[in-house]
Amino acid sequence: MRLAGIIMLFVASIGAHVLSGMGLEAPAARWLVTGQAMAGCVLLAASVMRGRVAWGVCLVLLAALGYALPPGFVLLADSVVLYGLLQGALLLLFARTLRPGREPLVTMLARQVHGALRPDVLLYTRQLTWAWSLFFAAQMLLPALVALVGPAGWWRAVLYGASMPLVLVMFAVEAGVRRWRIRNFDHATIMESVRAFNNRARR
């Protein structure tokens, strides 16, 4: 039942932004808050069964508030939330593996590709896990930073995809640094790294 609520919320969000892109801002906002209300009711029902009602109540209240707010604000708030959730999830994915007793995520992926790792590779992969964690933390703060010190309106571009090229730049810079730091080593290709990440995600 909770999965149904999450799917409703996801479909409502995607549908709202599609309609917004077609210039139908007001119907898009109504689509979004109606989907939030439906998802909230489903999650609320599921939560009541388990004695926890917080998430469902929050979504229902959020949808009620959405009907009273301007459509443009509702869609912008949704974009901010989606951006924050994505960057936050990626930050958590890397950062939680840096806790004591855990193996850093990049080290796990490197071990899947190469097997046993040299001490210098172990050190580098740990440092790289830290680097990706800090990168996604910076990505979370980027829209606010651009809004404060950047050209007017550019922070919206960050929300709508302009941060993705920074990920590609990070990949390119890291590839160069890795080959400079780690010598006499059979470095993995991008596709090998992607396959290792996918295999880890399926576990």
N, C-alpha and C positions, 0 to 999 in steps of 0.2 A: 504494500500500500504506500509506503514512503517512496519507493521507486516511482510509482505512478505520479505522485505529487512533484517529484523532481523533474520528471519528463514533461509534465504540464508547464512547469515554470520555464524550462529550457525552450520548449516550443513557443511559448508566449513571448519570450524575449527575442528569439530569432525572428518570429513573425512580425513583431513590432518594429524591429529595425529594417526589415524588408519593406514594410509599408511606409516607414519614415523615408527610406531612400526613394520611394516613388512620389514623395511630396505629400503623403497623407498623414500629417503629423498628429492631428487630433484623433482619428480612428486608431492610429498606431498606439497612442498612449492608452486608449480605452482597452485595446486588445491586451496590452501588457498588464494593466492592473486587474482586468478580469481574470487573466490567467494566474496572476498572483493570488487572487482571492480563491480560485478553485484549488490551486496547489496548496494554499494554506489550510483550506478545509480538509483536504485529504490528509495532510501531515498532522493536522490537529486531531483528527479521528484516530490516526495511527498512534500518535503520542499519548492520547488519553488511555488507549488500551495498555500502554506500558507505564502509565503513571507520570509521563513527562509531557508537558503541554507547551513549553516555551517556544519552540520553533514554529509550531502551527499558529499560536497566538500572534507572534511577531509578524508573520507573513500576512495574516488577515488584517491586522492593524495597519501594516504598510500599504496594503491594497486600498483600504478605506481612506488613508491619507492621500494616496495617489489620485483618487477621484476628485479631491479638492484642490489639487495643485495644477499649475499650467502644464499642458502636454509637453512642451519643450523641456521643462525641468524634469518631468518624469522620465523621459527618454535619456536625458543626459545623466541623471542619477543611475539609471540602469547600466549605462555604458561604463560609468565609474566603478560600479560594483563588479561588473563582469571583468573589467581590466584588473581590479584589485584581487579578485578571486584567482584569476589565472596566474598572475605574478606571485601571489602568496602561496599558491599550491606548488609552484616550481621552487620557490624559496624553501618551503618546508621539505620538499623532496630531497634537496641537497643537504640542508642544514641539520636535519634530524640525524643524519648518518655521521655527524661530527661529534656526537655525544660520546662520553667515555664508554669504552667497551664495545663501540660500534665500528664497523669498517666503513670508511668513507665511500660514497657512491661511485666516484670516478675510479677508485681502487678496485671496487667490485667489478666494474665494467671492464677495466684493463685486465683483471685476472681471468675473466671469461674469454677474452681474446687471446691472451699470451700465456696463460697458466701461471707458473711461479714468477714472481717479479723481483728484480734487483732492488737493493736498498734505496738507490737514488730514484728509481721509478716509484717506489712506495712513498717516498717523501714528496715527490712532485705531484702524484695523484691526490695526495691529501691536501696539498697546497691549492691544487686546481679545484677541488671540491669547495674549499673556502672561497676561491675566486668567483665561482659560479654562484655561491650563496650571496656574496656581497653584490654581485652583478644584479641578481633578481631583487635584492633589497633596494638597490638604487633605482631599478626599473619601477618599483612600486611608488617611489617618491618623485619620479621624473615629471609627471604631469603637474604636480604642485610646484616643483622647482621652476619649470618652464613658465607657469602662470605668474610666478613672482618676479622672475628676472628676464624672461624671454619676450619675444615680440607678441603683441596682442593676438590672442586667438590660436597661437601655435600649440598650446597645451591640448586643444581638441584633436589635433593631428596625431599626438602621441596616443590618445585613447583609441583612435580609429586606424591603427596599424603602423604608424611611423616608428614605433619602438622595435618592430621586427627586423629592420635592417641592422640595428645595433646588435642583435643576436648573431647575425651573419658576420658582422665585423669582429665580434668576440671569438667566434669559431676560427676566423682567418688569423687573427692575432695570436690566439692560443696555439694554432698549428705551427706558426713560425717560432714562437717561444719554446715549444716542446722540442722541436728539432735542434734548437740551439742549446737547450739545457741537457737533453738526453741524447748522448752520442752513442754510436755503434749499437743501434737498437732497431729492430724491425717494427717501425711505427704502423699503427693501424690506419686503414683508410676511413673516410667519413662513413661509408656504407657499412663497414665492419663495426664501427662504433654504434651506428643506428641499430643494427641487428642485435648487438649486445644489450642495448638499452631496451629494445622491444622484448627480448627474452627475459630480462629482469622484471619488466612490467607485468608479464604474464604469470609470474610466480605468486 
